[in-house]
Amino acid sequence: MNIEPFIKIAQEIEAIPTYIELEKYVDRMHGTDMFDFLVMYAKSLYLFTAGNVPTVRDASQYDPKKAEFNRKQVPVLVSILDKYTDEISHGAPTRMDYRIAGMVLKGLAQRADTLAKPAPELYRGLHTLPPDVYMALCKPGEVYHLGDIASTSFIPEIAENFSEEGKIWHLVYVLDNSKAKKGLYTSRWTSGFEDEDEVILGAQIRVKGFRWEPNWKSLRRDYFGNRPRSVTDMNNLIHYVNVFEKHIQKREFLAGTTIVYAEVL
């Protein structure tokens, strides 16, 4: 797929200051070779921000019985496009729609020239992690892939709230993107949830450090060992993760608050 037309749209669309200017932008696009690319771009972000995210990442998971557009969370751009085409407003998304969305977003999320505004620091939450995965993600110096199409936000509370939806082991990334400058911004015009101020990111990251503040109240009374206020050393993390795995009252409880500091590469 030729990603160049989508780069141009990504650079322009979220930088548009007002709704009226956005309407004028779409009107200028209509009737040109770029209009079909604009529709694909809008549909891709619609499916990712207010649709079935796993299927965007992997179209083989497509299920026609579950495929539908979220009519309650329609992005502004999609509403404007409905004046010119019924491609999005009528019918359900196809397997090809999801394949295209995955290719478009994967291509844009790893670039350093698509952000409509600077994104020097981003936040991402993860929840319900197996203990071994949780510890591996905290290990300073480790380099690993965040994902081809990963959701991050300018707003730390968005990541924090998501991370707390699960059980026991969870974390929030604080991602230094000041050098890499990667990602695709989606908010007021192209997102089904514009308040999330989202950046879609595809990149490797290097862990610089972590801070875990354990929730000691979640343990049973049969634990009589030390209870540090915070843990920042990897050996101590391994020790106290094992303590929690042995003594936690219920698997539904959260083990505390973990911040992982990492650099986008």
Backbone as JSON, one array per atom type, in Angstrom:
{
  "sequence": "MNIEPFIKIAQEIEAIPTYIELEKYVDRMHGTDMFDFLVMYAKSLYLFTAGNVPTVRDASQYDPKKAEFNRKQVPVLVSILDKYTDEISHGAPTRMDYRIAGMVLKGLAQRADTLAKPAPELYRGLHTLPPDVYMALCKPGEVYHLGDIASTSFIPEIAENFSEEGKIWHLVYVLDNSKAKKGLYTSRWTSGFEDEDEVILGAQIRVKGFRWEPNWKSLRRDYFGNRPRSVTDMNNLIHYVNVFEKHIQKREFLAGTTIVYAEVL",
  "N": [[0.84, -1.2, 0.0], [0.49, 2.22, -0.82], [1.65, 4.62, 1.25], [2.02, 7.31, 1.28], [-0.08, 9.27, 0.54], [-1.66, 9.14, 2.85], [0.07, 10.05, 4.79], [0.26, 12.77, 4.18], [-2.41, 13.56, 4.68], [-2.6, 12.96, 7.42], [-0.77, 14.77, 8.48], [-2.09, 17.13, 8.02], [-4.81, 17.06, 8.93], [-5.52, 17.03, 11.8], [-4.38, 19.36, 12.47], [-6.01, 21.33, 11.65], [-7.81, 24.15, 12.63], [-10.57, 24.79, 13.23], [-14.05, 23.77, 13.12], [-15.44, 24.75, 10.87], [-13.31, 25.25, 9.12], [-12.49, 22.63, 8.79], [-14.68, 21.55, 7.42], [-14.41, 22.99, 5.03], [-11.98, 21.98, 4.18], [-12.6, 19.25, 3.66], [-14.44, 19.64, 1.61], [-12.8, 20.74, -0.36], [-11.25, 18.52, -0.9], [-13.1, 16.77, -1.98], [-13.99, 15.24, -4.99], [-11.44, 15.11, -5.93], [-8.39, 13.18, -6.44], [-7.55, 12.57, -3.9], [-9.69, 12.21, -2.25], [-10.77, 9.61, -1.84], [-8.71, 8.48, -0.36], [-8.88, 10.04, 1.92], [-11.38, 9.2, 2.91], [-10.78, 6.51, 3.5], [-8.84, 6.92, 5.45], [-10.33, 8.23, 7.47], [-12.19, 6.23, 8.07], [-10.5, 4.21, 8.99], [-9.45, 5.25, 11.41], [-11.82, 5.58, 12.77], [-12.65, 2.91, 13.11], [-10.57, 2.04, 14.74], [-10.56, 3.72, 17.04], [-13.16, 3.63, 18.0], [-14.13, 1.12, 17.56], [-13.61, -2.35, 16.84], [-10.77, -3.06, 18.18], [-8.83, -5.26, 18.35], [-9.34, -6.55, 15.89], [-8.62, -4.64, 14.03], [-5.89, -4.68, 14.45], [-5.37, -7.29, 13.7], [-6.69, -8.64, 11.06], [-7.56, -11.2, 10.58], [-9.12, -11.96, 12.65], [-11.62, -11.15, 12.08], [-15.12, -11.03, 12.37], [-18.11, -11.34, 10.87], [-20.56, -11.21, 12.18], [-20.15, -9.63, 14.34], [-19.18, -7.31, 13.37], [-19.54, -3.96, 13.16], [-20.22, -0.45, 12.89], [-19.67, 1.91, 15.45], [-22.27, 3.64, 16.25], [-22.8, 5.45, 18.2], [-20.55, 6.82, 18.82], [-19.44, 8.63, 16.82], [-16.88, 9.96, 14.89], [-16.05, 13.42, 14.24], [-15.07, 14.04, 11.67], [-16.04, 11.88, 10.17], [-18.79, 12.38, 10.28], [-18.95, 14.73, 8.75], [-18.04, 13.78, 6.27], [-20.17, 12.17, 5.59], [-21.9, 13.78, 4.22], [-21.08, 13.69, 1.66], [-20.64, 11.09, 0.86], [-21.97, 7.77, 1.25], [-20.52, 5.7, 2.16], [-19.48, 5.13, 4.69], [-21.54, 5.63, 6.52], [-23.59, 3.9, 5.93], [-24.35, 0.44, 6.16], [-22.06, -2.2, 7.27], [-18.68, -2.51, 8.55], [-16.25, -4.15, 6.5], [-14.2, -7.13, 6.1], [-12.06, -6.3, 4.52], [-12.04, -3.56, 5.06], [-11.06, -3.58, 7.67], [-8.54, -4.72, 7.22], [-7.33, -2.74, 5.64], [-7.4, -0.62, 7.46], [-5.64, -1.59, 9.42], [-3.22, -1.69, 7.96], [-2.86, 1.0, 7.22], [-2.75, 2.38, 9.72], [-0.66, 1.05, 11.0], [1.42, 1.73, 9.3], [1.55, 4.53, 9.66], [1.86, 4.92, 12.42], [4.44, 4.39, 13.21], [6.03, 6.34, 12.22], [7.98, 9.41, 12.09], [7.01, 11.78, 11.2], [4.34, 12.48, 11.19], [2.88, 13.59, 13.25], [0.52, 15.92, 14.4], [0.83, 17.72, 16.39], [3.36, 18.5, 18.86], [4.54, 15.69, 20.73], [6.02, 15.09, 23.29], [5.95, 13.58, 25.65], [4.3, 10.65, 26.5], [1.59, 8.49, 27.58], [0.73, 5.21, 28.63], [-1.39, 2.6, 29.56], [-1.42, -0.67, 31.03], [-3.03, -3.73, 31.96], [-3.92, -6.51, 34.13], [-1.69, -8.29, 33.98], [0.38, -11.21, 33.65], [2.5, -12.27, 36.35], [5.23, -12.77, 35.65], [5.47, -11.53, 33.17], [4.84, -8.92, 33.87], [7.06, -8.27, 35.54], [9.14, -8.5, 33.66], [8.55, -6.39, 31.95], [9.19, -4.27, 33.51], [11.93, -4.21, 33.8], [14.91, -2.47, 33.99], [16.82, -1.17, 31.28], [16.03, -3.03, 29.4], [14.99, -3.64, 26.05], [12.2, -3.58, 24.06], [9.42, -4.3, 21.86], [6.74, -2.13, 21.65], [4.44, -2.56, 20.29], [2.73, -2.73, 17.11], [0.55, -1.11, 16.67], [-0.2, 0.72, 19.01], [-2.07, 2.11, 21.69], [-1.69, 5.28, 23.09], [-1.63, 8.17, 25.25], [-1.86, 11.76, 25.68], [-2.69, 12.36, 28.17], [-2.21, 11.55, 31.47], [-4.08, 10.47, 33.28], [-5.89, 9.05, 31.72], [-4.45, 6.76, 30.93], [-3.92, 5.73, 33.49], [-6.49, 5.16, 34.53], [-7.3, 3.17, 32.73], [-5.4, 1.17, 33.28], [-6.15, 0.33, 35.79], [-8.39, -1.18, 35.48], [-8.14, -3.9, 35.52], [-6.74, -6.86, 37.07], [-4.63, -7.5, 39.87], [-1.58, -7.3, 38.74], [-0.46, -4.49, 37.18], [0.42, -1.62, 35.16], [1.66, 1.68, 34.35], [2.99, 3.23, 31.6], [5.37, 5.82, 31.27], [6.31, 7.53, 28.66], [9.08, 8.7, 27.01], [9.12, 10.6, 24.31], [10.49, 12.55, 23.08], [12.78, 12.6, 21.47], [12.42, 10.62, 19.48], [9.91, 11.27, 18.36], [7.65, 9.97, 17.33], [4.52, 8.59, 16.07], [0.89, 8.76, 15.59], [-1.41, 11.23, 15.76], [-4.66, 11.46, 17.1], [-7.68, 12.98, 17.69], [-9.88, 15.48, 18.27], [-11.12, 15.6, 15.69], [-10.96, 13.12, 14.38], [-11.29, 10.96, 16.08], [-13.34, 8.59, 17.82], [-13.55, 8.94, 20.48], [-12.86, 11.7, 21.47], [-11.93, 13.06, 23.72], [-9.88, 11.58, 24.78], [-7.46, 12.26, 23.74], [-5.49, 11.0, 21.99], [-2.52, 9.26, 20.93], [-1.46, 7.16, 18.48], [0.85, 4.65, 18.48], [3.7, 3.05, 17.15], [6.42, 1.33, 17.96], [9.75, 0.56, 19.21], [10.78, 0.44, 22.63], [12.93, 1.57, 25.29], [13.49, 0.59, 28.54], [13.95, 2.7, 31.27], [13.68, 2.87, 34.0], [11.75, 2.13, 37.01], [8.98, 2.48, 39.28], [7.39, 1.1, 41.94], [4.66, 1.25, 44.03], [3.59, -0.52, 46.52], [0.43, -2.0, 47.41], [-0.16, -2.72, 50.38], [-2.33, -3.38, 51.91], [-3.77, -5.22, 50.55], [-2.85, -7.71, 51.12], [-2.99, -10.83, 52.97], [-3.31, -11.41, 56.52], [-1.31, -13.07, 57.29], [1.17, -12.38, 56.48], [4.22, -11.15, 57.61], [6.44, -9.7, 56.99], [8.81, -7.14, 55.8], [7.6, -3.91, 54.7], [8.05, -1.95, 52.4], [7.66, 1.48, 51.34], [7.97, 2.11, 48.67], [9.26, 0.5, 45.69], [12.11, 0.26, 43.76], [14.19, -1.17, 42.83], [15.34, -3.94, 40.94], [15.85, -6.54, 41.97], [14.58, -6.41, 44.45], [12.0, -6.02, 43.52], [11.41, -8.51, 42.31], [11.48, -10.12, 44.6], [9.34, -9.08, 46.2], [7.17, -9.3, 44.5], [6.85, -12.05, 44.48], [6.13, -12.33, 47.16], [3.61, -11.08, 47.15], [2.26, -12.75, 45.36], [2.06, -15.0, 46.89], [0.69, -14.22, 49.23], [-1.51, -12.58, 48.72], [-4.88, -11.48, 49.2], [-7.15, -11.78, 47.46], [-7.39, -12.65, 43.99], [-8.48, -10.69, 42.47], [-7.74, -8.28, 43.51], [-5.76, -5.24, 43.35], [-2.24, -4.87, 43.08], [-0.94, -2.58, 43.71], [0.55, 0.56, 42.67], [2.27, 1.07, 39.7], [4.76, 2.7, 37.94], [6.39, 2.83, 34.91], [9.24, 3.99, 33.44], [10.24, 4.92, 30.27], [11.98, 5.11, 27.11], [11.13, 6.1, 23.87], [12.23, 4.58, 20.95]],
  "CA": [[0.0, 0.0, 0.0], [1.19, 3.51, -0.86], [1.3, 5.32, 2.49], [2.28, 8.74, 1.13], [-1.28, 10.12, 0.66], [-2.13, 9.15, 4.24], [0.99, 10.91, 5.54], [-0.17, 14.15, 3.92], [-3.67, 13.78, 5.4], [-2.3, 12.95, 8.85], [-0.09, 16.01, 8.81], [-2.99, 18.27, 7.85], [-6.18, 17.01, 9.42], [-5.69, 17.45, 13.19], [-3.87, 20.72, 12.61], [-7.07, 22.25, 11.25], [-8.2, 24.76, 13.9], [-12.01, 24.94, 13.52], [-14.99, 22.9, 12.4], [-15.7, 25.36, 9.57], [-12.14, 25.0, 8.29], [-12.51, 21.21, 8.46], [-15.67, 21.41, 6.35], [-13.82, 23.51, 3.8], [-10.94, 21.03, 3.8], [-13.26, 18.09, 3.05], [-15.04, 20.1, 0.35], [-11.71, 20.86, -1.34], [-10.82, 17.17, -1.23], [-14.13, 16.08, -2.74], [-13.8, 15.34, -6.43], [-10.03, 14.93, -6.26], [-7.85, 11.83, -6.22], [-7.27, 12.4, -2.48], [-10.9, 12.02, -1.46], [-10.88, 8.21, -1.43], [-7.74, 8.27, 0.71], [-9.45, 10.68, 3.1], [-12.42, 8.31, 3.42], [-10.11, 5.35, 4.11], [-8.19, 7.4, 6.67], [-11.37, 8.47, 8.47], [-12.75, 4.94, 8.45], [-9.49, 3.47, 9.76], [-9.41, 5.77, 12.77], [-13.14, 5.28, 13.35], [-12.62, 1.51, 13.54], [-9.61, 1.83, 15.83], [-10.88, 4.46, 18.26], [-14.51, 3.33, 18.48], [-14.55, -0.15, 16.98], [-12.99, -3.58, 17.34], [-9.32, -2.83, 18.08], [-8.08, -6.47, 17.99], [-9.52, -6.88, 14.48], [-7.78, -3.69, 13.3], [-4.52, -5.17, 14.56], [-5.28, -8.59, 13.03], [-7.95, -8.79, 10.33], [-7.99, -12.6, 10.57], [-10.1, -12.11, 13.71], [-12.88, -10.56, 11.61], [-16.35, -11.79, 12.55], [-19.17, -10.52, 10.29], [-21.68, -11.07, 13.11], [-19.8, -8.61, 15.33], [-18.65, -6.13, 12.69], [-20.47, -2.83, 13.02], [-19.7, 0.85, 13.3], [-20.24, 2.42, 16.7], [-23.06, 4.82, 15.85], [-22.9, 6.37, 19.34], [-19.28, 7.52, 18.96], [-19.05, 8.95, 15.45], [-15.94, 11.08, 14.8], [-16.52, 14.61, 13.53], [-14.72, 13.93, 10.26], [-16.97, 10.95, 9.55], [-20.07, 13.08, 10.14], [-18.83, 15.64, 7.61], [-17.93, 12.97, 5.06], [-21.49, 11.63, 5.27], [-22.58, 14.7, 3.3], [-20.55, 13.46, 0.32], [-20.62, 9.66, 0.54], [-22.63, 6.92, 2.25], [-19.67, 4.53, 2.33], [-19.29, 4.83, 6.11], [-22.77, 5.74, 7.3], [-24.5, 2.79, 5.62], [-23.73, -0.86, 6.17], [-21.12, -2.58, 8.31], [-17.3, -2.63, 8.04], [-15.89, -5.44, 5.93], [-12.85, -7.62, 6.43], [-11.1, -5.45, 3.81], [-11.94, -2.31, 5.81], [-10.16, -3.81, 8.8], [-7.19, -4.91, 6.69], [-6.82, -1.43, 5.24], [-7.16, 0.14, 8.7], [-4.42, -2.09, 10.03], [-2.06, -1.29, 7.17], [-2.71, 2.46, 7.3], [-2.33, 2.8, 11.05], [0.68, 0.5, 11.24], [2.37, 2.52, 8.54], [1.66, 5.89, 10.18], [2.16, 4.96, 13.85], [5.88, 4.25, 13.46], [6.73, 7.42, 11.54], [8.33, 10.58, 12.87], [6.62, 12.97, 10.45], [2.88, 12.54, 11.05], [2.23, 14.21, 14.4], [-0.03, 17.25, 14.16], [1.36, 18.59, 17.44], [4.44, 17.81, 19.57], [4.15, 14.7, 21.74], [7.29, 14.73, 23.95], [5.73, 12.58, 26.7], [3.05, 9.93, 26.3], [1.24, 7.57, 28.66], [0.03, 4.0, 28.2], [-1.7, 1.7, 30.66], [-1.62, -2.11, 30.82], [-3.59, -4.34, 33.16], [-4.08, -7.96, 34.21], [-0.48, -8.9, 33.45], [0.98, -12.29, 34.42], [3.6, -11.71, 37.15], [6.52, -12.81, 34.95], [5.42, -10.49, 32.14], [4.91, -7.65, 34.6], [8.45, -8.02, 35.95], [9.95, -8.3, 32.46], [8.26, -5.06, 31.41], [9.76, -3.27, 34.42], [13.37, -4.38, 33.94], [15.7, -1.38, 33.4], [17.76, -1.53, 30.22], [15.42, -3.91, 28.42], [14.41, -3.05, 24.85], [11.19, -4.44, 23.46], [8.48, -3.64, 20.97], [5.49, -1.75, 22.32], [3.34, -3.0, 19.44], [2.66, -2.01, 15.84], [-0.53, -0.12, 16.74], [-0.45, 0.81, 20.44], [-2.75, 3.33, 22.14], [-1.11, 6.08, 24.14], [-2.38, 9.42, 25.43], [-1.22, 12.91, 26.31], [-3.3, 12.55, 29.49], [-1.84, 10.41, 32.33], [-5.26, 9.86, 33.92], [-6.48, 8.08, 30.79], [-3.67, 5.53, 31.08], [-4.09, 5.24, 34.85], [-7.82, 4.58, 34.65], [-7.32, 1.91, 31.98], [-4.58, 0.17, 33.96], [-6.82, -0.12, 37.01], [-9.58, -1.96, 35.14], [-7.87, -5.33, 35.59], [-6.45, -7.54, 38.33], [-3.29, -7.6, 40.47], [-0.39, -6.66, 38.18], [-0.75, -3.51, 36.14], [1.42, -0.56, 35.14], [1.5, 2.82, 33.45], [4.21, 3.71, 30.98], [5.66, 7.22, 30.96], [7.16, 7.34, 27.48], [9.82, 9.86, 26.52], [9.06, 10.59, 22.85], [11.04, 13.84, 22.68], [13.76, 12.42, 20.41], [11.86, 9.8, 18.38], [8.81, 12.05, 17.77], [6.85, 9.05, 16.54], [3.11, 8.42, 16.41], [-0.2, 9.36, 14.82], [-2.32, 11.9, 16.69], [-6.09, 11.43, 16.78], [-8.44, 13.59, 18.79], [-11.2, 16.1, 18.12], [-11.76, 15.43, 14.39], [-10.91, 11.77, 13.82], [-11.47, 9.92, 17.1], [-14.66, 8.4, 18.4], [-13.46, 9.4, 21.88], [-11.94, 12.82, 21.28], [-11.37, 13.53, 25.0], [-8.75, 10.76, 25.18], [-6.23, 12.91, 23.27], [-4.73, 9.78, 21.75], [-1.47, 9.09, 19.94], [-1.26, 5.76, 18.11], [2.3, 4.54, 18.42], [4.32, 1.78, 16.81], [7.85, 1.59, 18.19], [10.46, -0.09, 20.3], [11.07, 1.32, 23.75], [13.97, 1.13, 26.23], [13.1, 0.88, 29.92], [14.96, 3.45, 32.02], [13.5, 2.62, 35.43], [10.37, 1.92, 37.43], [8.65, 2.75, 40.69], [6.19, 0.39, 42.37], [4.17, 1.56, 45.37], [2.72, -1.67, 46.82], [-0.78, -1.87, 48.21], [0.02, -3.76, 51.4], [-3.63, -3.75, 52.47], [-4.35, -6.32, 49.77], [-2.31, -8.98, 51.59], [-3.58, -11.46, 54.14], [-2.63, -11.09, 57.78], [-0.24, -14.03, 57.58], [2.46, -11.83, 56.05], [4.8, -10.36, 58.7], [7.72, -9.17, 56.55], [8.96, -5.71, 55.55], [6.59, -3.29, 53.83], [8.59, -0.67, 51.91], [6.68, 2.38, 50.72], [8.14, 2.0, 47.22], [10.28, -0.43, 45.21], [12.71, 0.74, 42.51], [15.29, -2.08, 42.53], [14.79, -5.13, 40.29], [15.89, -7.69, 42.87], [13.5, -6.23, 45.42], [10.73, -6.24, 42.82], [11.21, -9.96, 42.2], [11.18, -10.64, 45.94], [8.02, -8.69, 46.7], [6.15, -9.9, 43.62], [6.63, -13.4, 45.02], [5.38, -12.15, 48.4], [2.22, -10.81, 46.81], [1.68, -13.94, 44.75], [1.82, -15.98, 47.95], [-0.11, -13.75, 50.36], [-2.62, -11.68, 48.38], [-6.18, -11.99, 49.68], [-7.95, -12.2, 46.32], [-6.74, -12.37, 42.72], [-9.11, -9.5, 41.89], [-7.17, -7.07, 44.1], [-4.62, -4.63, 42.68], [-1.04, -4.99, 43.91], [-0.36, -1.26, 43.95], [0.71, 1.45, 41.52], [3.59, 0.94, 39.08], [5.12, 3.58, 36.83], [7.58, 2.41, 34.17], [9.77, 5.09, 32.64], [10.89, 4.34, 29.09], [12.3, 6.0, 25.99], [10.74, 5.62, 22.54], [13.43, 4.49, 20.09]],
  "C": [[0.88, 1.25, 0.0], [0.74, 4.35, 0.32], [1.41, 6.84, 2.35], [1.03, 9.61, 1.21], [-1.79, 10.23, 2.1], [-1.21, 10.0, 5.13], [0.55, 12.37, 5.4], [-1.44, 14.48, 4.7], [-3.42, 13.87, 6.9], [-1.65, 14.25, 9.3], [-1.05, 17.2, 8.84], [-4.22, 18.24, 8.74], [-6.35, 17.51, 10.84], [-5.12, 18.84, 13.46], [-4.9, 21.77, 12.21], [-7.71, 22.83, 12.51], [-9.69, 24.75, 14.23], [-12.84, 23.97, 12.68], [-15.25, 23.44, 10.99], [-14.54, 25.12, 8.61], [-12.07, 23.52, 7.88], [-13.51, 20.93, 7.34], [-15.1, 21.88, 5.01], [-12.74, 22.57, 3.27], [-11.55, 19.82, 3.08], [-13.85, 18.47, 1.7], [-13.99, 20.24, -0.74], [-11.24, 19.5, -1.82], [-11.81, 16.46, -2.16], [-13.94, 16.32, -4.24], [-12.37, 15.23, -6.88], [-9.61, 13.49, -5.99], [-7.63, 11.54, -4.74], [-8.51, 12.03, -1.67], [-11.05, 10.57, -0.97], [-9.9, 7.88, -0.31], [-8.24, 8.89, 2.02], [-10.52, 9.8, 3.73], [-11.8, 7.1, 4.11], [-9.44, 5.74, 5.43], [-9.21, 7.58, 7.79], [-11.95, 7.15, 8.98], [-11.78, 4.15, 9.32], [-9.44, 3.94, 11.2], [-10.73, 5.57, 13.5], [-13.14, 3.86, 13.91], [-11.69, 1.29, 14.72], [-10.05, 2.51, 17.13], [-12.25, 4.11, 18.83], [-15.04, 2.02, 17.92], [-13.85, -1.32, 17.63], [-11.48, -3.49, 17.14], [-8.56, -4.11, 17.72], [-8.19, -6.82, 16.5], [-8.77, -5.89, 13.59], [-6.33, -4.19, 13.31], [-4.32, -6.48, 13.8], [-6.62, -8.89, 12.36], [-8.43, -10.23, 10.26], [-9.01, -12.88, 11.67], [-11.48, -11.58, 13.31], [-14.04, -11.53, 11.78], [-17.51, -10.95, 12.01], [-20.36, -10.31, 11.21], [-21.42, -9.96, 14.14], [-19.35, -7.29, 14.69], [-19.73, -5.07, 12.53], [-19.76, -1.55, 13.44], [-20.41, 1.28, 14.58], [-20.96, 3.72, 16.41], [-23.2, 5.83, 16.99], [-21.63, 7.22, 19.49], [-18.72, 7.85, 17.58], [-18.07, 10.12, 15.44], [-16.5, 12.22, 13.96], [-16.25, 14.49, 12.04], [-15.67, 12.99, 9.53], [-18.33, 11.61, 9.32], [-20.05, 14.03, 8.95], [-18.77, 14.87, 6.29], [-19.27, 12.39, 4.63], [-22.28, 12.53, 4.32], [-22.19, 14.41, 1.85], [-20.6, 12.0, -0.1], [-21.34, 8.88, 1.63], [-21.81, 5.68, 2.55], [-19.5, 4.13, 3.79], [-20.61, 4.74, 6.84], [-23.76, 4.61, 7.04], [-23.73, 1.47, 5.63], [-22.75, -1.06, 7.31], [-19.71, -2.66, 7.72], [-17.01, -4.05, 7.57], [-14.52, -5.88, 6.43], [-11.79, -6.74, 5.76], [-10.94, -4.11, 4.51], [-10.96, -2.46, 6.97], [-8.72, -4.02, 8.34], [-6.56, -3.58, 6.32], [-6.49, -0.6, 6.48], [-5.86, -0.29, 9.35], [-3.17, -1.64, 9.28], [-1.8, 0.21, 7.27], [-2.15, 2.87, 8.65], [-0.95, 2.26, 11.41], [1.73, 1.34, 10.53], [2.61, 3.9, 9.13], [2.17, 5.94, 11.62], [3.65, 4.91, 14.15], [6.69, 5.38, 12.83], [7.0, 8.6, 12.49], [7.92, 11.88, 12.19], [5.1, 13.13, 10.31], [2.17, 13.27, 12.18], [1.78, 15.63, 14.08], [0.38, 18.24, 15.23], [2.42, 17.82, 18.21], [3.9, 16.86, 20.63], [5.39, 14.22, 22.47], [7.14, 13.67, 25.03], [4.34, 11.98, 26.53], [2.85, 8.92, 27.42], [0.45, 6.39, 28.1], [-0.19, 3.09, 29.4], [-1.86, 0.25, 30.21], [-2.17, -2.72, 32.09], [-3.65, -5.86, 33.02], [-2.89, -8.68, 33.58], [-0.08, -10.13, 34.28], [2.19, -11.75, 35.16], [4.94, -11.72, 36.43], [6.59, -11.77, 33.85], [5.55, -9.11, 32.78], [6.35, -7.31, 34.98], [9.35, -7.76, 34.75], [9.76, -6.9, 31.88], [8.85, -3.94, 32.27], [11.28, -3.23, 34.4], [14.15, -3.27, 33.24], [16.71, -1.89, 32.38], [17.17, -2.4, 29.14], [14.84, -3.1, 27.25], [13.4, -4.03, 24.28], [10.19, -3.61, 22.68], [7.17, -3.38, 21.7], [4.28, -2.28, 21.58], [3.33, -2.19, 18.17], [1.63, -0.88, 15.89], [-0.95, -0.03, 18.21], [-1.1, 2.14, 20.8], [-1.97, 4.0, 23.26], [-1.89, 7.39, 24.22], [-1.47, 10.52, 25.96], [-1.62, 13.03, 27.78], [-2.97, 11.36, 30.39], [-3.04, 9.71, 32.95], [-5.95, 8.84, 33.03], [-5.79, 6.74, 30.93], [-3.87, 4.91, 32.46], [-5.44, 4.54, 35.01], [-7.91, 3.25, 33.91], [-6.55, 0.83, 32.73], [-5.27, -0.42, 35.17], [-8.09, -0.91, 36.74], [-9.38, -3.45, 35.34], [-7.59, -5.84, 36.98], [-4.95, -7.51, 38.63], [-2.22, -6.76, 39.78], [-0.76, -5.76, 37.02], [0.31, -2.42, 36.2], [1.0, 0.56, 34.2], [2.87, 3.2, 32.92], [4.22, 5.24, 30.96], [6.72, 7.18, 29.86], [7.77, 8.66, 27.01], [9.9, 9.77, 24.99], [9.71, 11.84, 22.27], [12.06, 13.73, 21.55], [13.17, 11.68, 19.22], [10.76, 10.54, 17.63], [7.9, 11.19, 16.89], [5.38, 9.09, 16.96], [2.16, 9.15, 15.49], [-1.2, 9.93, 15.8], [-3.75, 11.78, 16.19], [-6.87, 11.96, 17.96], [-9.75, 14.16, 18.28], [-11.87, 15.84, 16.78], [-11.89, 13.97, 13.98], [-11.16, 10.65, 14.81], [-12.93, 9.82, 17.56], [-14.72, 8.82, 19.85], [-12.44, 10.54, 21.92], [-11.28, 13.28, 22.57], [-10.15, 12.73, 25.43], [-7.42, 11.29, 24.66], [-5.18, 11.85, 22.95], [-3.63, 9.95, 20.71], [-1.3, 7.6, 19.72], [0.21, 5.58, 17.78], [2.72, 3.13, 18.04], [5.82, 1.93, 16.94], [8.43, 0.63, 19.21], [10.68, 0.93, 21.4], [12.21, 0.71, 24.58], [13.56, 1.55, 27.64], [14.25, 1.56, 30.65], [14.86, 3.21, 33.52], [12.03, 2.42, 35.75], [10.21, 2.32, 38.89], [7.33, 2.05, 41.01], [5.88, 0.79, 43.81], [3.16, 0.48, 45.74], [1.5, -1.29, 47.65], [-0.78, -2.99, 49.25], [-1.3, -4.21, 52.0], [-4.28, -4.91, 51.72], [-3.83, -7.69, 50.21], [-3.07, -9.52, 52.8], [-2.75, -11.13, 55.38], [-1.49, -12.05, 58.11], [1.12, -13.57, 57.03], [2.98, -10.89, 57.13], [6.13, -9.7, 58.3], [7.73, -7.66, 56.39], [7.9, -5.2, 54.57], [7.11, -1.93, 53.35], [7.51, 0.16, 51.21], [6.77, 2.3, 49.19], [9.28, 1.05, 46.9], [10.78, 0.08, 43.86], [13.86, -0.15, 42.05], [14.73, -3.4, 41.99], [14.8, -6.35, 41.2], [14.8, -7.61, 43.93], [12.13, -6.45, 44.78], [10.42, -7.73, 42.71], [10.8, -10.55, 43.54], [9.73, -10.33, 46.34], [6.88, -9.11, 45.77], [5.83, -11.31, 44.11], [5.86, -13.35, 46.33], [3.91, -11.95, 48.1], [1.54, -12.03, 46.19], [1.32, -14.98, 45.82], [0.77, -15.52, 48.95], [-1.31, -12.87, 49.98], [-3.96, -12.32, 48.74], [-7.02, -12.56, 48.54], [-7.24, -11.82, 45.03], [-7.31, -11.12, 42.05], [-8.5, -8.2, 42.41], [-6.01, -6.54, 43.25], [-3.42, -4.62, 43.63], [-0.38, -3.65, 44.2], [-0.29, -0.45, 42.68], [2.13, 1.35, 40.98], [3.72, 1.91, 37.92], [6.41, 3.06, 36.2], [8.01, 3.55, 33.26], [10.58, 4.5, 31.49], [11.08, 5.4, 28.01], [11.84, 5.35, 24.69], [11.95, 5.69, 21.63], [13.06, 4.7, 18.61]]
}
